[in-house]
Amino acid sequence: MGLAEVEAVARAAHTGQTDKAGRPYSEHLRAVAEGVRARGGGDELIAAAWLHDAVEDGVLSEEWLETAALDQRTKDVVRAVTKRPGETPEAYARRILATPGARLVKTADLAHNADPARLARLDEATARRLERKYDAMRRYLGLTPDD
């Protein structure tokens, strides 16, 4: 499956979904994919960026991922960045760090999630809570504020 097809599948799967600020969720997916590209990620990781929340959000199933015509690396990264119910942030970070390419995708995801302009659209309490959450994950992954 080529990148254009992956993008189309991701956009269709997330149709009608919005982020915490009420923006179309596809804007976040595009930003993460572009963040991966800007950080030197190849097509397999850009595809994973487009799909990074699909299984976690329940808009695509694990069965779909298993049978999709995607590179194995893409599938592995999507699985690595998919949070599991009841999973601690530390365990989640360990899985990301153990999966080649997953840290790059999560770095781009965190960069967009923590973008001050994006956080400014939220109420103060939600923005502060999310900043703390994103900062903690960055520490678990060994990221600096510039990553």
N, C-alpha and C positions, 0 to 999 in steps of 0.2 A: 504494500500500500504506500503510495507516494505521499509527500507532505501535504499537497493540496487536498487529497482525499482524507487524510487524517484530520486536517483542519476542518473540513466540511462535516465529518462525523462528529468531532468534538463540539462544533458550533450547534449542530442539530440536536445532539444529546443534551446540551445545556440550554436549549431554547426555553425562554420564559423564566429562567433562573436569574436572580440578581445578587449582587454582593451586599455587604452590610450597609453600604451607602445608597443602595437602590439602583445602582448602575447595572447594565447588562453584564452578566457573568463572562460573556465572550471577550469583553475588554480585558479582564484579568488574564484569561488564557492567552490572548494575543501578546500582552505585556510580558508574561513569563516566557513564551516562545521567543520573543525578541530579545529578552534578557539572556536566555541560553545562547542564542546566536551571537550576541554581542560579547559573550564571555568565551567564545571559541567552540561552542558545542556543535557537533555535526548533526546531520539529518536524524539519526536515531534518537539523540537527546532532544532535539527540537520537537520530534513527534511525541516523545514522552512528556514534554512540557505541555503540549496541546491536550494531552490526556491525563495530566497529573492528578486531577480531582475527580475524574469520571467514575471510577469504581467506588471511591470513598463517598461520593455524593449519591451513589446509587443510580446514576443516569446510564451507566453501562455496567454490565455484570462481569464478574470474574470469568464466567464461561465465554462471554464475548471476547474478552482479552485473550484467553487461552487459544481460541480458534482464529482470531484475527490474523490477517496476512501482514504481520508486523515482524520486524527484526526481534530476535530474542532479547537483545540488550534493551530495546524499548520496553518490552513487556516486564523485564526484571526491574527496570527503574520505576515504572508505574507502580508495580507491586511494592517496591521499597518505600515510595513516598506516600503510599496509601495507609493512613492511620487505621489502626484496628481498635474495635471497641474495648475499653478498659485498659488500653496500653499506656504505659507511662511515657512521658516525653523522653526520658533517658533511653528507654528501650527502642523507641521510634528512631531516635538519633543514631543509636548503635547500628540499626538495620540500614539506615541511609549511608552511614560511613562504611559499611561492609559491602555495599553494592556499587561497583564502578559506574560513575556518571550520575548517581543519584544526588550526591552533594551539590553538583553544579545546578541541577534542576531545582533543588530545594533552595539554593542560594538565590536564584532568580525569583522564585516564589516569595521568599522572605523579603527581598528587596522591593518588590512591588507591593506586597502587603503592608510593609512599614513605610512606604513613601509618605512623607509628611503631608503632601497635598491630598493624598487619599485619606489619611487619618483625620485631616481637618474637616472632612465632610461628616464625621461621626460626632456623637455627643461626647463631651469631655471624659466621662467615666468609661465609656466603651473604648475610646481611643487610648487612654492610659492603660487599661487592662490589656488591650491587644499589644501595645508597645512592650509591656513587661513580658508577655507571652513570647513575642518575636525575639526580644533580647535574650531570653533564656534559651530558646532554640539555637540562636546564633552561637551562644557560648557552648552549648552541647556539641555543636558541629565544628567548633574551633574557628569560627569566622570572626573577622574584624569588622568594625563599622564601615569600612571602605569596600568590603566584599559585596 
